[in-house]
Amino acid sequence: MNYSIILAGGVGQRMRTSGTPKQFLEVFGKPIVIYTLEKFEACPDVDKVIVACNAAWIDHMSNLLFKFSLEKNVTVVPGGKNRQASIANGIRQIRQLGGTDDDIVLVHDSVRPLVETAVISENIRVAHRFGGAMTVRPAIESACITEGDVVSFADFKVRDNTYTLTSPQTFRLGVLTDIYSKYADGVLPETVLDAAMGCSYLGSEVHMVKDASPNLKITTPEDFYIFKAMVEYEETKSAFGL
């Protein structure tokens, strides 16, 4: 079985909205989280979806699933106090559904609605083969890494070898369970921010899935309007048969 955990527990403080978490903001009458879930619904390789939702918005989330006819393969669970706790809740639900160590679990941000189904499928393929996969976007500009305000030559990185991390991140359930049990036990430091970092910290390899598409994470008002413009553009293309 291939499961997906969709993280929808955030409150969206950087969006400066009046109390509505960013994943529930609507674009042309449809919440962002629904755009995201429709991508996983459309992927034939995904069997079940778990939404780790802001606890105060669970009823609203359930109503949206019914309204947009997505409730068949989706289960909603409460999100945790942070990303790690939300993923742990999702893992627990998958175990209750009968998930085994060799099953595959994708972890994806609810506010990345532009993820392509081909990227989802490739994550599953890579995780089946190697145990762990992370989606990355090749850098389109030069980068440097430095701890201060002064840059030395060694701080500049070759662009061809530089990537930004997006999502989904995908692992066998047994691997993911081990990572998050070590989060709970305090084995992993707070600087380990996600499953890919946790896996590599524990000494295992994570294989990259390279994605050049605009897998935008909607974090700021500017991101919201970029996504809105992209949706409008795609609808206009479709209307004209382009």
Secondary structure, 3 states (H helix, E strand, C coil): CEEEEEEECCCCHHHCCCCCCHHHCEECCEEHHHHHHHHHHHCCCCCEEEEEECHHHHHHHHHHHHHCCCHHHEEEEECCCCHHHHHHHHHHHHHHCCCCCCCEEEEEECCCCCCCHHHHHHHHHHHHHHCEEEEEEECCCCEECCCCCCCCHHHEECHHHCEEEEEEEEEEHHHHHHHHHHHHCCCCCCCCCCHHHHHHHCCCCCEEEECCCCCCCCCCHHHHHHHHHHHHHHHHHHHCCC
